[in-house]
């Protein structure tokens, strides 16, 4: 169970971080697509970008859960 922060500065910082991560996640979509469009693309680079994209998604999900209060059962 997460501890929901009530500090407005911390909430604002976390919300900004979520936006930054979402932007990077979206940018990776474009980079992956461009790389895969090249017939001679480097598969290892594609895999690295996809792995980074998954890491970003995990970070985004975690931060969003921290920002969302738990609903009582």
C-alpha positions, 0 to 999 in steps of 0.5 A: 500500500502506498503512502499518498503524499499531501505536500503540494510541492511534491505532488506538483513535482511528481505530476511534472515528472509524469508529463516528462516521462510521457513525452519521452515515451511518445518520442521513443515511439517515433524513434522506434518507428523510424528505425524499423522503417530502415531496411538495414536497421539495427535490431539490438538498438530497436530492442534497447529502445523498446526496453527503455520504453517499457521502463518508462511505462513502469515509472509512469504507472508507479507515479500515477498510482502514487498520485491517485488516492486509494479508493475504499473497498 
